Amino acid sequence: MDISSIVRQQRQFWQQGSPQNVDFRIQQLKLLQQLITENGEAILQALGADLRKPALESYGAEISLVLGEIKYTLQHLHQWVKPQSVSTPLSLLPGSSQIVSQPLGVVLIISPWNYPFQLLIAPLVGAIAAGNCTVLKPSEIAAHTSQLIAELIPKYFRPEYIAVVEGDKTATQALLAEKFDHIFFTGSTAIGKIIMAKAAETLTPVTLELGGKSPCIVDRDIDLEVTARRIVWGKFINAGQTCVAPDYLLVQREIKSALLAKIQDCIQEFYGADPAASDDYCRIINDFHWQRLTGLLRAGRIAIGGQVDQGDRYIAPTVIDQITWDDPVMQEEIFGPILPVLEYETLEEAIEQINTQAPPLALYLFSDDHRHQQQVITQTKSGGVCLNDTILHLASPELPFGGVGSSGLGSYHGKASFTTFSHQKSILTKSRFLDMQFRYPPYTEAKLKLLKFFLG
């Protein structure tokens, strides 16, 4: 079936009304839950084949997160779909006002390769919950996961409801030539611009989950051991191929040496003396990204790691010191296991440096000083903030996840996913009684005075 036929059949199915039925949505969410639980081992194997992800990391970051989204959505969906009554201005009485969440129709979800299961299926939870039909476009770069999803979805869902389109950029271009009611894209800022430009041709709304250089500030008075452990975990999970990984450290000058020593200890604790031999350390997705990343190792002084092996697509957990803002490693999102270190003297200086860059997807601050926490939150711009930890803010369905500026447009997770894939329709219901005549022509001076009296 060609792409135009898929979209046409989905639109026909949606217009028949089944996806909009709340009981149908709940049934489909449970079916998606069943798909994941029945095929968990196959999902883990596909992720291992694509990125050499360890099973625990894959389960926690890919499977468990999606199952949590489904569970949370099932618990709250009946409440979300209820019309929301709101107050009605005195000038519009007698009457009542409400907001109704209405499904959009047929939506497109395009996912990246770094978390190829979670970043495709988590948005799908919101699309189902909101009452839409969906076309899924997994990343061809994570070929094993893409193939598995393409095999599993038709076993559980009718193609006129949820369909998978595999392929490279040619398939994506063909999809973008169709008219969807919403496009949800996760990936790079460069591709996000292309998606948005193409969507503008048909005035299709978009959600863009992008990235950026997420800073990690380390204040002077902090527990260095816990701080180092959480930075190392957040940076080197998935070999740094995470959109919200700490992209660079901004460390208070007095504690830099002590922090780097703790980071080195944590890397060895996590991955052993030779991370290349560790079953818990991922690999770079392909040769292109391996070559891109190794080119970033030329600047500064390698303080930790630096070992590479192209045949294994391996780059050791690496920390680079003596970096400047002009070095190539500071000119792009790294998206790999390389952590540049810059230092600052005062927090004001660190904030000023961050604000010269584009707003990042995430910002991390390790500090027990409440005043410093509030200063960073209020004086910087970012998609989200995590205090005294890394990455975990995206795991809460209560917290909308998304970027700002060049790091993204829109948000999802929990109710935010439901809202993203819904139209908030405003409804005013007026009574036929007490029909105020002053709003109708002919307009007189007396009517104008009366209008000013009521409306102010």
Secondary structure, 3 states (H helix, E strand, C coil): CCHHHHHHHHHHHHHHCHHHCHHHHHHHHHHHHHHHHHCHHHHHHHHHHHHCCCHHHHHHHHHHHHHHHHHHHHHHHHHHHCCEEECCCHHHCCEEEEEEEEECCEEEEECCCCCCCHHHHHHHHHHHHHCCEEEEECCCCCHHHHHHHHHHHHHHCCCCCEEECCCCHHHHHHHHCCCCCEEEEECCHHHHHHHHHHHHCCCCCEEEECCCCCEEEECCCCCHHHHHHHHHHHHHHHHHCCCCCCCEEEEEHHHHHHHHHHHHHHHHHHHCCCHHHCCCCCCCCCHHHHHHHHHHHHCCEEEECCCEEHHHCEECCEEEECCCCCCHHHCCCCCCCEEEEEEECCHHHHHHHHCCCCCCCEEEEECCCHHHHHHHHHHCCCCEEEECCCCHHHHCCCCCECCCHHHEECCECCHHHHHHCEEEEEEEEECCCCCCHHHCCCCCHHHHHHHHHHHC
